[in-house]
Amino acid sequence: MHSNEIALRHHRLRGYLADKGLDGVLLQTRPNFAWITGGRDNHIVSASEIGVAAILATTDRLICLTNYIEAPRFRTEELAGLDIEIIEYPWWDEQAARKTVAEVIGGRKIASDTGAFGLPALPPGFTRLRWSLTDTEILHYRYCGQLASAAIEATCRQIQVGDSEFDIAARLQFELQRTGANPYVTLVATDRRVFEYRHPIPTARRLERYAMLVVCASYRGLIANCTRFVHFGRLPEELAQKQQAVCNVDAAVNLATRPGRTLGDIFADLQMAYAENGYPDEWQKHHQGGSTGYLGREVTATPGSTEVVQSNQAFAWNPSIQGTKSEDTFLVTDSGIENLTPASPTWPTVTGRCAAGELVRPAILVR
């Protein structure tokens, strides 16, 4: 992490600390650890949001607190080259750990994102520090998005009729992890399950004609979200019509996402787009996405949401109409939007159309 990245984070952190009357924060959740360290990783257990190392962040210093097991790797690999002191404590002695942390904190007023070591919880508003991305974060995000898009496309082109949803999910995760990214969410549905469930975890059901693949890929703490479909044989006309409609809605909501607007105002535009395309109630059957970044959704948009879109903030809207969906991760800037998970030039596309303009969206791959 370059010195200017450290300076940017500390500038935001100092403002937060001053506003909340704090001397520092102890950050142990994976999103916050990644943010404060410029994309480093503190996890061991994939299913846990709480990592094995914490960063004590004050206005002018970062200290890593971890146990004897993790300290050598963090010192020589994970945090190597960063100006972050590592202080370790016995993994088997909770009292010794508490004593070490108490000595490092001293008499300072520190809040924690996990409540660890008996510290008070972070006051509201900390996650907003992560939302407006720096130039370096944007570069990392673009790479993350490319990895996610390439992995899901490769999987769609390799799977065969007769593959189970477990097979498809395994292939998708393989294609992702071989690049150094990690699957944060992997969803797969085939045939009737595509039409029945909006959040389909994989099962033993075998592919006959139609499959939906969803991936949320994590790289340097940032999460890229995208959905793709593959159909074997001629695409039914009804499905093609639904695809066009959902892409029209997707175009409307993404083009409506601009710095300074509230998520509630954008959601109203999305609801109108559903109605204009003949599906006025479909938004009620699945969440519609929202802002993303160091979480799959930093904020899930709802009617009346008051959160305001920031410049250089990432969004992943995911409108769906039974049997279809459209989802990519976009960067919202003062000059427009950028697709961070773009389809390759050989992937089929459909043009989403709305009053605000047009947006090219990935179509269903027909094989």
SULFENTA-V185007 format. One record per backbone hydrogen bond with DSSP energy under -0.5 kcal/mol. CO is the residue of the C=O (numbers start at 0). NH is the residue of the N-H. If there is no record, write none. Layout:
CO & NH
CO & NH
//
This chain:
1 & 4
1 & 5
2 & 6
3 & 7
4 & 8
5 & 9
6 & 10
7 & 11
8 & 12
9 & 13
10 & 14
11 & 15
12 & 16
13 & 17
14 & 18
15 & 19
16 & 20
16 & 21
22 & 58
23 & 110
24 & 26
24 & 56
25 & 27
25 & 112
26 & 54
27 & 50
28 & 32
29 & 33
30 & 34
31 & 35
32 & 36
33 & 37
33 & 38
34 & 37
41 & 51
43 & 45
44 & 47
48 & 29
48 & 50
51 & 66
53 & 55
53 & 64
54 & 26
54 & 56
55 & 57
55 & 62
56 & 24
60 & 57
61 & 84
62 & 55
62 & 64
63 & 65
63 & 86
64 & 53
65 & 88
66 & 70
67 & 71
69 & 73
70 & 74
71 & 75
72 & 76
72 & 77
73 & 78
76 & 79
78 & 81
81 & 83
84 & 63
84 & 86
86 & 65
88 & 67
89 & 92
91 & 93
92 & 96
93 & 97
94 & 98
95 & 99
96 & 100
97 & 101
98 & 102
99 & 103
100 & 104
101 & 105
104 & 107
107 & 109
108 & 22
108 & 23
109 & 119
110 & 25
111 & 121
114 & 117
115 & 118
119 & 111
122 & 125
124 & 127
125 & 128
126 & 129
127 & 130
127 & 131
130 & 132
133 & 137
134 & 138
135 & 139
136 & 140
137 & 141
138 & 142
139 & 143
140 & 144
141 & 145
142 & 146
143 & 147
144 & 148
145 & 149
146 & 150
147 & 151
148 & 152
149 & 153
150 & 154
151 & 155
152 & 156
153 & 157
154 & 157
154 & 158
159 & 162
162 & 206
163 & 167
164 & 168
165 & 169
166 & 170
167 & 171
168 & 172
169 & 173
170 & 174
171 & 175
172 & 176
173 & 177
175 & 178
175 & 180
176 & 179
181 & 183
181 & 217
184 & 215
186 & 213
188 & 211
189 & 192
190 & 193
190 & 194
191 & 194
191 & 195
192 & 196
193 & 322
198 & 200
199 & 187
202 & 165
204 & 164
206 & 161
208 & 231
209 & 190
210 & 229
211 & 188
212 & 227
213 & 186
214 & 216
214 & 225
215 & 183
215 & 184
216 & 223
217 & 181
218 & 221
221 & 218
221 & 223
223 & 216
225 & 214
227 & 212
228 & 364
229 & 210
230 & 232
230 & 366
235 & 239
236 & 240
237 & 241
238 & 242
239 & 243
240 & 244
241 & 245
242 & 246
243 & 247
244 & 248
245 & 249
246 & 250
247 & 251
248 & 252
249 & 253
250 & 254
251 & 255
253 & 256
255 & 257
257 & 260
260 & 308
261 & 265
262 & 266
263 & 267
264 & 268
265 & 269
266 & 270
267 & 271
268 & 272
269 & 273
270 & 274
271 & 275
272 & 276
273 & 278
274 & 277
278 & 281
280 & 283
281 & 284
282 & 285
287 & 317
288 & 300
289 & 315
290 & 297
290 & 298
291 & 313
292 & 222
294 & 292
298 & 290
298 & 300
301 & 304
304 & 263
306 & 262
308 & 259
309 & 312
311 & 132
312 & 331
313 & 291
314 & 329
315 & 289
316 & 327
318 & 325
320 & 323
323 & 320
326 & 226
327 & 329
328 & 339
328 & 340
329 & 314
329 & 331
330 & 332
330 & 337
331 & 311
331 & 312
332 & 335
335 & 332
337 & 330
337 & 339
343 & 346
347 & 362
349 & 351
349 & 360
351 & 358
353 & 356
356 & 353
358 & 351
360 & 349
363 & 365
364 & 230
364 & 366
//
